[in-house]
Amino acid sequence: RYTFPAKPAAVSRTVLGISASHSSRGEGSTLVSGTVGLAYGLTGRRSPLAAQAAYAGVGAGIYGADLNGIHAFARPGAYAEAGYNVTETLFLNAQYRLVDRAGGAALALGARF
């Protein structure tokens, strides 16, 4: 994930994300996304990027999916998320994606740069 530079005390940030996930349910499916969203700090008035701070966010993007061998590219979608920054770089994230035939919940451990 990339976060646009802003004042250190900013309570919200614009976030660009590129992700890939794989589900082993059934025959398996892969979801790749490119998204843009807003993240909001939930810990006092701290930045959503601050170490040891919680955040929540929403966004939208384009999702490419391989659903049990059926290729479905360029599907629009949206997400809602909540997470916790372990450090300024390392974060834990729970996200719910709304994508035609490929949505659902995802848990991730990630890094931001």
C-alpha positions as CSV (number, residue, x, y, z in Angstrom):
1,R,0.0,0.0,0.0
2,Y,1.1,3.5,-0.7
3,T,-0.1,6.5,1.3
4,F,0.1,10.0,-0.1
5,P,2.3,12.3,2.0
6,A,0.4,14.7,4.3
7,K,0.9,16.6,7.5
8,P,2.1,14.2,10.3
9,A,-1.0,15.0,12.4
10,A,-3.5,14.4,9.6
11,V,-6.5,12.3,10.8
12,S,-7.2,11.0,7.3
13,R,-5.0,9.9,4.4
14,T,-5.5,8.9,0.8
15,V,-4.3,5.3,0.2
16,L,-3.5,3.5,-3.0
17,G,-3.5,-0.2,-2.8
18,I,-2.5,-3.2,-5.0
19,S,-3.3,-6.6,-3.6
20,A,-3.7,-10.2,-4.5
21,S,-5.5,-12.9,-2.5
22,H,-6.4,-16.5,-3.0
23,S,-9.2,-18.6,-1.6
24,S,-9.0,-22.3,-1.2
25,R,-12.7,-22.8,-0.8
26,G,-14.2,-25.1,-3.5
27,E,-11.9,-25.2,-6.5
28,G,-10.2,-21.9,-5.4
29,S,-10.3,-18.4,-6.7
30,T,-7.8,-15.6,-7.0
31,L,-8.6,-11.8,-6.7
32,V,-6.3,-9.0,-7.8
33,S,-7.2,-5.4,-7.1
34,G,-6.1,-1.8,-7.7
35,T,-7.9,0.5,-5.3
36,V,-7.9,4.1,-4.0
37,G,-9.5,5.0,-0.6
38,L,-9.5,7.0,2.5
39,A,-8.1,5.8,5.9
40,Y,-9.2,7.5,9.1
41,G,-7.3,7.4,12.5
42,L,-9.5,6.0,15.3
43,T,-7.0,6.5,18.2
44,G,-7.6,10.0,19.5
45,R,-6.7,12.6,16.8
46,R,-3.7,10.5,15.6
47,S,-2.8,9.7,12.0
48,P,-4.2,6.4,10.5
49,L,-0.5,5.6,9.9
50,A,0.8,6.1,13.4
51,A,2.4,3.2,15.2
52,Q,0.2,1.4,17.7
53,A,-3.0,3.1,16.3
54,A,-6.3,1.8,15.0
55,Y,-7.8,2.9,11.7
56,A,-10.9,2.4,9.5
57,G,-11.4,3.2,5.8
58,V,-13.4,2.9,2.7
59,G,-12.5,2.8,-1.0
60,A,-13.2,1.6,-4.5
61,G,-11.3,0.1,-7.4
62,I,-11.0,-2.4,-10.2
63,Y,-10.8,-6.1,-9.4
64,G,-9.6,-8.9,-11.6
65,A,-10.8,-12.4,-10.7
66,D,-10.2,-16.0,-11.6
67,L,-13.2,-17.7,-10.2
68,N,-12.8,-21.5,-10.4
69,G,-11.3,-21.2,-13.8
70,I,-13.7,-18.5,-15.1
71,H,-11.8,-15.3,-15.9
72,A,-13.7,-12.1,-15.0
73,F,-11.5,-9.1,-15.4
74,A,-12.1,-5.4,-14.8
75,R,-15.0,-5.7,-12.4
76,P,-15.7,-2.5,-10.3
77,G,-15.9,-2.9,-6.6
78,A,-15.7,-1.3,-3.2
79,Y,-14.3,-2.1,0.3
80,A,-14.6,-1.2,3.9
81,E,-11.8,-2.0,6.3
82,A,-10.5,-1.7,9.8
83,G,-7.0,-2.3,11.0
84,Y,-4.2,-1.8,13.5
85,N,-0.7,-0.5,12.9
86,V,1.8,-2.6,14.7
87,T,4.6,-0.2,13.6
88,E,4.6,2.7,11.1
89,T,5.3,0.1,8.4
90,L,3.7,-3.2,9.5
91,F,-0.1,-3.4,9.9
92,L,-3.0,-5.9,10.5
93,N,-6.0,-5.4,8.3
94,A,-9.6,-6.8,8.1
95,Q,-11.4,-5.9,4.9
96,Y,-14.8,-6.7,3.4
97,R,-14.9,-6.4,-0.4
98,L,-18.1,-5.8,-2.4
99,V,-17.3,-7.3,-5.9
100,D,-19.7,-9.1,-8.2
101,R,-19.3,-12.9,-7.6
102,A,-15.9,-12.3,-5.9
103,G,-16.6,-10.3,-2.7
104,G,-16.2,-11.3,0.9
105,A,-14.0,-10.9,4.0
106,A,-10.2,-10.9,4.0
107,L,-7.7,-10.8,6.8
108,A,-4.1,-9.6,6.1
109,L,-0.7,-8.8,7.5
110,G,0.8,-6.1,5.3
111,A,3.5,-3.5,4.8
112,R,3.2,0.1,3.7
113,F,5.8,2.2,1.9
